Amino acid sequence: MKPLTPFLAGLLLGASALTQAATTYTYTYTGPNMSSGDHLVITFTASAPLAPSKSYISKASAAVLTDSISVASPAGGLLPGFTLPLSTFQIHSDANGNIDAWDLLGDVNNLTGGSPMSGTDWQAYSINTLKFIPGSDIPGATGLVTGPYDYEQATETTFYTSCGLAPAGSSCQIAGNGQPYVGNYSAIINPSKTDGTWWKLTVNNPPPPPPPPVPPLTLSGSLPNGQVGVPYSASLTVTGGVAPYTWAVTNIGAADYPPGLTFSKGVFAGTPTAAGNQFKVNVSVQDGAGTVLRNSYPVSVTAAPTLSCAKPKGARQGQGQSTITEVGAGYIKIGGVKVYVPACAAIHWNGGAKVFAVGQQAEWEGYTSTATGNVATIVTID
């Protein structure tokens, strides 16, 4: 029988604080029944698995996070169940990293006084070998103990200053040092099969964190009004939901969609070719999860300004000569400069086709105004 340890430096506190780890490893041992029918349950959780063929002589060396040794008392058992922290921790692993040798002790008390003393000491331990370090990989451990020594014990020992203070009918005994005590004791010596097969390893993989919430699908932006003959560009923006996004307009026609504009991935662009007081553009966007948003955008397109051949007040004389690069509604571009051509303008074709076309050489004379831009009163086409 392993001697009791009645005199302790102080009360052992609970298991070391659990630290956060991605994965933990729990080793659990359930021993055979002892003399009273009780048995020991030992468990410790580590932040890393035990290394193969290695000895550990402290909880810290095995990266232990929590630990306990408990007495399981079925009906008819001698001892009430209790759970103690491990105060002695010595284990060895085999070539596969499984426990094959151990010396594990839990001991807690509330003893007071000297000799005699009073209070209760709870103790439980399991030893399956006294030749604890096969191969002795811990410096100084060689010859520490010798020989097999399979033993398990659980005790609850209450000390009194005299047997007269013990409960009536209890079996008060006198220890070798003269200390009266009453003890509940359960043990088994040389229990069968207390090898590594009595230990079970559980790998506790925490569940993956839930995916972040998907922000709601939103559609933002607006379509400003436009003007015939004036380049137009406007963008709508989609956020949230699940990419990719699919855009669409559900009405494309002269009655409800500004002629001259195109739409692609939320961008409207082009040059309006017809005026309209209230077009109504219906836009939809669908995300990768199938969520659909729809919205209608009113757009007005004003007509091109009515231009006169009379030079307005404050206008400057203007002219230019180059190649026609663009022909629009009521205007042409000569060398990239936009020039409005009112109906009253004098046009000299010089024998060419009486139509404006890209690539023709042209010359214009007229005026430039901050209000109307470039206006040609005379256009000559070579």
Residue, then its C-alpha position, 0 to 999 in steps of 0.5 A: m500500500k502506498p503511504l498516505t501523505p497527511f502533511l501537505a504544504g498547502l491545498l492543491l487547487g484545481a486543474s490548470a486553466l484551459t487555454q484556447a487551442a484549435t484542437t485538444y487531446t483527451y486521454t481517459y482511463t477507466g480502471p478495474n473494480m477495486s475491493s469495494g466495487d469502486h474504480l478510478v477514472i482518470t482524465f487529462t486534456a492536452s493541447a498536443p498529442l503525446a510524442p512517441s517513446k517519451s517520458y513526462i514527469s509533470k503536467a507542464s511537460a505534457a502540455v496538460l490543460t485540465d486533469s482529474i482523478s475520480v472515484a466512481s462508486p456504484a451501488g454498494g461501493l465503500l467510498p462516496g464519489f469524489t474528484l481530485p486534481l492530479s498532484t503527481f503526473q508521471i507517464h510514458s508513451d510507447a512507440n505509437g504515442n499511446i500511454d504504456a506506463w504511469d504513476l498518477l496521484g490526486d490528493v486534497n485535504n482540509l487538515t488543520g493542526g499539528s500532531p494531533m491534527s483534524g480534518t479529512d484527506w482525500q487521496a486516489y492514485s494508480i500505478n501500473t509499474l515501478k520501473f517507470i521509465p523504459g529506456s530512461d529518456i529523462p536525465g537522472a531517472t535511471g534506477l529511480v524505481t525497479g520492478p512491476y507494481d500494479y496498484e490502485q487505491a482510493t481513500e477518505t481519511t478523517f483525523y481526530t484529536s481523539c477517538g472519542l470525537a469520532p462518530a459513534g459506531s465508526s471504526c476509529q484506529i490509531a496510526g503509527n504516529g499515535q494519530p486517531y483516524v477513521g478511514n474509508y479505503s478501497a484498493i486493488i493490487n496487481p489489477s489485471k490488464t492495466d496496460g495501455t489498452w485501458w486508456k482511450l484518446t479522444v481528439n476534440n476538433p472544435p467545429p469550424p466557425p460559422p461563415p460570416p453573414v452575407p450582407p443583403l443585396t443592395l442596388s444604389g445609384s441613379l440615372p440623371n436626365g440627358q439631352v439629345g446629342v449630348p454623350y451620356s454615362a451613368s452607373l448603378t452599383v450593386t453590393g452585398g449578396v453573393a457574387p457573381y451578379t447578372w444585370a438586365v433591363t426588362n424594357i428596351g423600346a422607344a416608349d420606355y427606354p431612351p433611344g441611343l443608350t446601351f446598358s452593360k453591367g450597371v453602366f448606361a452609356g451612349t448619346p440620346t437620339a430622341a427627346g422624351n419627357q419621362f422614360k422609365v428604365n426597369v433594371s434587375v440584378q440577380d446574385g449568385a444565390g438567386t436573390v433578385l432586386r428590381n428597381s425603376y428609374p425615371v429619365s427625361v431627355t430634353a431636345a437639342p437646343t434650337l439654334s439660330c444662324a444669328k450671332p447671339k450677344g457675346a458670341r465670338q467668331g469661330q471657324g475650323q477645317s479638318t475631317i468629319t469624325e462623327v455625325g450626330a443629331g444636329y451636329i457634326k465633329i470636324g477634327g474632333v470639335k463638335v459643331y452644331v449645324p442649324a437648319c438655317a446654315a448655308i451648306h456648300w457641297n462643292g459637287g459632293a454628295k449632299v450628306f454629311a459623312v465621316g471622312q469628308q473634308a469640311e470647313w465651317e464658319g460661324y460663332t462660338s458661345t458659352a451657352t450653345g457651343n460651336v454653331a456653323t452658319i456656313v459649312t463647306i464640304d469638299 
